[in-house]
Amino acid sequence: MSRPPYEWIDTDANVERAAERLSRAEALAVDTEADSFYHYFHKCCLVQVSDGESVFLIDPLAVKRMPSLGEVLGSQKAVKILHAAEQDVLYLRRDFGFHLEPLFDTMIAAQLLGKTSIGLASLLLAYFDVKLDKGSQRDDWSRRPLTERQKTYAGEDVRHLIRLRDALRAELESRGRLPWAEEEFHLVARRAWEPRAFDPELFWGIKGARDLTPREAAVLRELYAMRDRKAVEADLSPFRIVSDEALHALAKKKPTQPSDLAGIRGITPLVRRRLGDDMLASVRAGMALPESDLPAPPRGRGRNNRKTTAFQSRLERLREWRRVRAAELALDPGVLFPQSTLEALAAAGPSSLDSPGDIPGLRAWRLALLRPDAPRLLS
């Protein structure tokens, strides 16, 4: 019987052994699996680390202490290589206090090289003709035991990252874009988890919410808050309680009795039994809200300033400049300059470059590209 292509680590002693092996490496491929698709109180459920030879799958649900792993991942000696690192960085910092720096993000590298397909599977296929099995991507990683297919899937996500980094880094260097990438990597590595209290006003993010009447919006807000309470109680992702689409339909229909819940898409007999009374109570609360307290759609920041002729003229010039420069650099325009950054520049006008740190997304590498044309664009 052949050995599996990974080492499963579920004891403190084996974490120590794996950390000792990994501490010798100058590059470490890292990935995590979480359960956010299933649970309200989501968590990191698996940590995958490879030194290019061995692949370790570390079970944080079984291991009690991992300080030695944290020391290895926090060492300045080894670059940590991840794909789409931001979420992994946040989980590892929030759940275990790990800091991953220096860091190399293969997705960001691919974006800065103008790749049109930046998923890990696409990059590994293009560079090495390696085909990843993505069938376990949406699994509930908090369930135990994991299957052999899940373990193999998790291991393959880190097995090829180091050589992918080598290939992408060489391209970045040859095109003079490695400093761009390193600036982005540094910012990702420093990201910290920001706890957020539930905000009932986020119901405006539901598709179609802004098309509702104020009264319907009040009903939707009550339904949205009710769903969150139920999700907390059950430790389930809110969409697993009831879908956004169903909440929107309820707000439109405004049911007053149990029979009114029938025929609404997404409101199954099971949902009616579990939540019927709560949904009707939420509708009543929304209908009883005084007219003076009905919700209104939030306005964007600086909305009034952004209606000015000067703002619109600057924004048009910036967009055209971005279009031309993106074509010259073979970059996606949104990677070169995000729309939010262009709007902030247009709003600030000529004073933008006095305090570039106040402009969201205005990295040093973007500022260097913009500066020669800034007087004309921002006047």
SULWO-V724048 format. One record per residue. RES is the residue in one letter. PHI is phi in whole degrees, 0 to 359 (NA if undefined). PSI is psi in degrees with one decimal (none if undefined). D_FIRST is the distance of its C-alpha to the first C-alpha in Angstrom with 2 decimals. Layout:
res: {RES RES}
phi: {PHI PHI}
psi: {PSI PSI}
d_first: {D_FIRST D_FIRST}
//
This chain:
res: {M S R P P Y E W I D T D A N V E R A A E R L S R A E A L A V D T E A D S F Y H Y F H K C C L V Q V S D G E S V F L I D P L A V K R M P S L G E V L G S Q K A V K I L H A A E Q D V L Y L R R D F G F H L E P L F D T M I A A Q L L G K T S I G L A S L L L A Y F D V K L D K G S Q R D D W S R R P L T E R Q K T Y A G E D V R H L I R L R D A L R A E L E S R G R L P W A E E E F H L V A R R A W E P R A F D P E L F W G I K G A R D L T P R E A A V L R E L Y A M R D R K A V E A D L S P F R I V S D E A L H A L A K K K P T Q P S D L A G I R G I T P L V R R R L G D D M L A S V R A G M A L P E S D L P A P P R G R G R N N R K T T A F Q S R L E R L R E W R R V R A A E L A L D P G V L F P Q S T L E A L A A A G P S S L D S P G D I P G L R A W R L A L L R P D A P R L L S}
phi: {NA 284 287 294 280 201 244 274 242 224 227 300 297 287 297 300 295 296 297 297 294 291 294 275 276 261 215 228 274 226 207 223 234 231 238 294 287 240 239 292 267 284 207 284 249 201 238 251 222 225 261 98 241 266 241 250 253 255 266 287 280 252 285 272 224 224 299 294 292 299 296 295 289 269 292 288 290 248 281 263 250 224 245 53 288 305 294 297 301 294 297 294 283 293 278 230 74 279 237 250 209 290 226 228 254 292 290 298 301 297 298 286 265 79 293 272 247 247 291 299 300 294 292 293 292 292 273 231 58 264 254 270 273 262 294 260 301 258 289 274 282 275 281 230 281 287 280 298 297 297 296 295 304 297 292 293 293 247 301 252 293 293 288 294 303 301 292 292 297 298 293 300 297 294 257 71 250 299 299 302 298 296 295 295 300 299 293 296 298 268 297 234 292 248 300 231 288 299 241 298 289 290 300 297 282 290 304 90 298 286 266 281 290 305 292 297 296 297 295 298 298 295 295 298 292 298 299 296 299 292 295 297 299 266 50 234 302 308 293 279 279 197 283 303 301 292 299 297 296 297 296 288 279 51 297 244 216 307 295 290 281 291 85 274 301 94 262 284 306 295 296 298 294 280 237 307 297 293 294 295 295 293 298 299 296 293 289 274 295 300 305 292 256 293 287 237 303 292 266 293 298 68 300 295 298 278 268 289 297 298 298 297 295 298 296 296 296 296 296 293 300 298 300 293 293 296 295 297 267 56 238 297 305 291 282 298 215 300 303 298 290 300 294 294 297 295 289 282 67 301 280 307 278 289 223 299 293 276 267 299 83 276 292 299 290 289 299 297 288 280 307 300 256 301 304 290 286 256 290}
psi: {126.2 151.2 146.7 156.6 29.6 166.5 122.5 125.7 111.8 19.5 154.7 -39.9 -40.2 -28.6 -43.3 -43.2 -44.7 -42.1 -38.3 -41.6 -46.0 -25.2 -15.3 -11.6 152.7 -9.4 137.0 126.2 133.2 142.8 163.4 159.9 137.6 -179.8 28.9 -21.0 -14.0 -31.0 145.0 -46.9 74.8 158.0 163.5 124.9 -12.1 139.2 122.9 131.0 135.7 143.0 12.4 -15.6 -61.3 149.4 122.7 127.7 110.2 124.4 98.4 -10.8 -17.1 -37.1 136.0 -37.6 136.9 34.3 -33.7 -36.2 -39.8 -38.2 -41.2 -46.5 -23.1 -3.4 135.2 -13.9 -34.3 130.3 134.9 125.0 122.8 163.1 125.3 64.3 -21.1 -50.0 -38.9 -43.9 -43.5 -44.6 -46.9 -32.2 -46.2 -47.1 -30.1 -5.4 19.6 145.7 126.8 91.3 137.1 157.2 148.5 121.9 112.9 -26.5 -45.8 -41.1 -44.8 -39.9 -43.8 -12.3 0.5 19.7 139.4 -26.7 110.4 4.8 153.2 -42.9 -42.5 -41.3 -42.5 -34.8 -43.1 -40.4 -37.2 3.1 33.6 129.3 119.9 140.7 110.2 17.0 -19.8 9.4 -38.8 20.9 160.5 100.1 -2.6 -12.8 142.9 146.8 153.6 148.5 164.8 -35.8 -42.4 -43.5 -42.0 -43.4 -48.5 -39.8 -37.9 -24.2 -20.2 -14.1 -35.7 4.3 -35.4 -45.3 -28.1 -41.8 -44.4 -43.5 -45.5 -38.5 -40.2 -40.3 -42.3 -42.6 -44.8 -25.4 7.1 23.4 5.4 -40.4 -35.2 -50.8 -42.5 -34.0 -44.0 -42.4 -42.2 -41.8 -40.5 -43.6 -26.2 1.0 142.1 147.5 130.3 103.4 138.0 127.1 152.4 133.2 109.1 -20.5 -12.1 -3.3 -21.8 -16.8 -9.3 135.3 127.2 -5.6 -38.4 -8.8 -3.9 157.4 161.1 -38.1 -43.8 -37.1 -37.4 -40.7 -44.2 -39.7 -41.5 -41.5 -40.3 -43.4 -39.2 -43.7 -40.8 -40.5 -43.1 -36.0 -39.8 -45.6 -39.5 -6.1 53.8 149.2 137.8 -38.3 -17.7 -12.8 -55.2 145.1 159.1 -43.1 -41.3 -40.3 -42.5 -42.8 -39.3 -40.7 -35.2 -42.4 -31.6 61.7 146.6 -13.4 160.0 -38.3 -23.1 -16.1 -16.1 142.9 -1.5 124.0 129.2 -13.9 83.8 166.2 -37.9 -43.1 -40.0 -42.1 -40.9 -36.8 -0.3 -50.6 -40.2 -38.4 -43.5 -38.2 -37.3 -40.5 -44.6 -41.0 -41.1 -37.9 -26.9 -7.2 133.1 150.0 -36.4 -17.1 6.6 141.2 148.6 145.4 138.5 147.7 145.8 153.4 133.5 25.4 -43.7 -43.4 -31.3 0.2 -5.0 155.1 -39.7 -43.0 -48.2 -39.1 -45.1 -43.4 -40.3 -42.1 -42.1 -41.2 -42.3 -41.2 -44.0 -41.9 -46.2 -47.1 -37.0 -40.1 -41.5 -37.6 -2.6 48.7 151.2 132.1 -37.4 -24.2 -41.3 -53.6 111.7 150.6 -39.6 -33.6 -42.1 -42.9 -39.3 -39.7 -44.2 -36.2 -39.3 -28.2 -144.2 -22.8 -3.3 -44.6 -5.7 -35.0 70.2 -24.3 -16.2 -9.5 114.7 131.2 -0.8 80.2 165.0 -38.2 -34.1 -40.8 -39.6 -36.2 -36.0 -35.2 -43.7 -30.1 -0.9 -44.1 -43.1 -41.5 -32.4 2.8 none}
d_first: {0.00 3.81 6.62 9.22 12.33 14.46 15.29 16.66 19.97 21.88 23.84 26.86 25.45 22.44 24.96 26.95 24.09 23.23 26.98 27.49 24.96 26.46 29.97 29.73 29.35 32.35 30.83 28.63 27.41 27.99 27.74 28.18 27.74 30.59 31.90 35.36 34.97 34.88 36.77 40.26 39.31 36.36 34.15 31.31 28.08 25.48 25.91 23.69 24.35 23.09 24.64 23.52 20.41 18.69 18.81 19.73 20.11 22.81 23.84 27.63 27.99 26.27 27.27 30.87 31.92 30.96 33.93 31.90 30.14 33.61 34.93 32.30 32.89 36.63 36.80 39.13 37.10 34.24 34.84 32.92 31.85 31.68 32.38 35.29 35.37 38.26 36.58 33.76 36.48 38.44 35.65 34.55 38.21 39.26 36.40 35.62 38.51 36.40 38.27 36.58 38.92 39.05 37.25 36.48 36.17 34.79 36.48 39.85 39.44 38.84 41.91 44.08 43.10 44.28 40.97 41.46 37.84 36.70 33.63 30.40 28.80 31.92 32.06 28.47 29.03 32.38 31.43 27.92 27.27 24.43 24.24 23.49 22.53 25.41 24.80 24.27 27.36 29.58 27.22 28.47 26.53 28.17 26.27 23.45 20.62 19.69 17.32 14.21 16.59 19.19 17.16 16.05 19.71 21.04 19.08 20.18 23.75 23.88 21.57 24.42 27.47 28.42 28.78 30.53 32.91 33.61 34.60 36.72 38.37 39.47 41.08 42.78 44.20 45.46 47.26 48.69 46.95 44.75 47.48 47.50 43.79 44.01 46.81 44.76 41.69 43.96 45.35 41.98 40.77 43.93 43.62 43.98 43.40 46.77 47.02 49.09 51.00 51.07 53.90 55.29 56.97 53.64 54.12 55.97 52.61 51.92 52.49 56.05 57.27 59.94 61.37 62.16 65.62 66.15 66.13 62.88 61.38 62.47 60.69 57.51 57.63 57.90 55.01 52.87 53.64 52.97 49.53 48.65 49.81 47.66 44.61 45.14 45.50 42.30 40.30 39.61 40.15 43.73 42.91 40.84 44.08 46.18 46.19 48.73 49.93 50.74 52.60 54.65 55.50 56.59 58.82 60.45 60.97 61.95 61.34 63.66 62.35 59.05 59.80 60.12 56.40 55.56 54.77 53.72 50.52 47.73 49.65 47.70 48.90 46.32 47.63 51.18 50.50 48.86 51.04 54.10 56.52 55.27 55.57 59.09 60.07 58.88 60.92 63.96 63.59 63.48 66.46 68.45 68.06 71.48 72.18 72.59 69.00 67.28 64.54 65.15 62.53 61.92 63.45 61.54 62.35 65.40 65.99 69.76 69.64 67.27 69.82 72.24 73.14 72.22 68.71 68.18 69.56 67.31 64.25 65.06 65.54 62.27 60.34 61.88 61.17 57.53 57.26 58.66 56.69 53.40 54.01 54.91 51.79 49.49 48.49 48.30 51.69 50.15 47.99 51.04 53.24 52.31 55.08 55.64 56.35 58.83 60.59 60.87 62.32 64.76 65.86 66.45 68.17 69.60 68.71 64.96 64.61 66.62 63.71 60.61 58.42 60.01 58.72 55.27 52.74 55.15 52.81 54.32 52.85 54.36 57.65 57.80 57.46 60.04 62.64 64.44 65.19 65.56 69.40 69.73 66.92 67.85 71.64}
//
